[in-house]
Amino acid sequence: MKKFFKRLWDGARKTIKSPKMKTAGKVAMIACLMLAVSTDMFASATGAFSTAATQLSSYKDGIKSIIMAVGVLVGLVGAGRIYFKYQAGDQDLMKSMIQWGGSFVFIMVAAQAIPAMLGL
């Protein structure tokens, strides 16, 4: 199989370097060559994807806990920054509350939604 791809690559390289070949033809030839190589690689990677999916499902609870911990940290930091802005009499307090609150809610929802989207 390696000899086939080496001959294919060498022939394509000689054709591309030819002064008669136009740019569109070069692009088309490169695209076809990449498609031929990638199809072979993807065919052999099917087993690896199923193994990775099995291993990923075993880490579901750990990943969820880490995302939740990051969400709690974001919430605490946001609450502290909003408190200090309130004490300083800052005018854009509502804007900060919305930004930090939105990021906290997003992380908490993502912790629940990511495993559901991945089918874990």
C-alpha positions in Angstrom: 0.0 0.0 0.0 2.9 2.4 0.8 4.4 1.8 -2.7 1.1 2.7 -4.3 0.8 6.0 -2.4 4.5 6.8 -3.1 4.0 6.3 -6.8 0.8 8.3 -6.7 2.5 11.1 -4.9 5.6 11.1 -7.2 3.4 11.2 -10.3 1.2 14.0 -8.9 4.3 16.0 -8.0 5.7 15.7 -11.5 2.4 16.7 -13.0 2.0 19.7 -10.8 5.5 21.0 -11.6 4.7 20.8 -15.3 4.5 24.3 -16.8 1.5 23.2 -18.9 -0.7 22.6 -15.9 -3.0 25.5 -14.9 -3.7 26.5 -11.3 -7.2 25.1 -11.2 -5.9 21.7 -12.4 -3.2 21.8 -9.7 -5.8 22.5 -7.1 -8.1 19.7 -8.4 -5.2 17.2 -8.5 -4.1 18.1 -4.9 -7.7 17.7 -3.7 -8.1 14.3 -5.3 -4.8 13.1 -3.9 -5.8 14.3 -0.4 -9.2 12.6 -0.7 -7.6 9.3 -1.8 -5.1 9.4 1.1 -7.6 10.5 3.7 -10.2 7.9 2.7 -7.7 5.1 3.4 -6.7 6.7 6.8 -10.4 7.1 7.9 -11.2 3.5 7.0 -8.5 2.2 9.3 -9.5 4.6 12.2 -13.0 3.2 12.7 -11.9 1.0 15.6 -10.0 3.8 17.2 -13.2 6.0 17.3 -15.2 3.3 19.0 -12.5 2.7 21.6 -12.2 6.5 22.2 -16.0 6.7 22.7 -15.9 3.9 25.2 -13.1 5.5 27.2 -14.7 8.9 27.1 -18.0 7.6 28.5 -16.0 6.2 31.5 -14.8 9.8 32.3 -18.3 11.4 32.2 -18.6 12.0 36.0 -15.1 13.4 36.3 -15.5 15.8 33.4 -18.8 16.9 34.8 -17.4 17.5 38.2 -14.4 19.5 36.8 -16.8 21.7 34.7 -19.0 22.3 37.8 -15.9 23.3 39.9 -14.8 25.8 37.3 -18.4 27.2 37.3 -18.3 27.6 41.0 -15.0 29.4 40.8 -16.3 31.7 38.1 -19.4 32.4 40.3 -17.3 33.2 43.3 -14.8 35.4 41.4 -17.7 37.2 39.8 -19.5 37.7 43.1 -16.3 39.2 44.6 -15.7 41.5 41.7 -19.3 42.7 41.7 -19.2 43.3 45.5 -16.0 45.4 45.1 -17.6 47.4 42.3 -20.7 48.0 44.5 -18.5 49.2 47.3 -16.6 51.5 45.0 -19.8 53.0 43.7 -19.1 52.0 40.1 -21.7 53.0 37.5 -21.6 49.9 35.3 -22.6 47.5 38.1 -25.6 46.0 36.2 -23.5 45.3 33.2 -20.9 43.4 35.3 -23.7 41.5 37.0 -25.1 40.4 33.7 -21.7 39.4 32.3 -20.6 37.4 35.3 -24.0 35.9 35.9 -24.3 34.9 32.2 -20.9 33.2 32.3 -21.8 31.3 35.4 -25.1 30.1 34.0 -23.5 29.1 30.7 -20.9 27.0 32.5 -23.5 25.3 34.7 -25.7 24.6 31.7 -22.7 23.4 29.6 -21.8 20.9 32.4 -25.3 19.4 32.0 -25.6 19.7 28.2 -22.2 18.5 27.0 -22.6 14.9 28.2 -26.1 14.9 26.8 -24.9 16.1 23.4 -22.1 13.5 23.3 -24.5 10.8 24.2 -22.7 9.9 27.4 
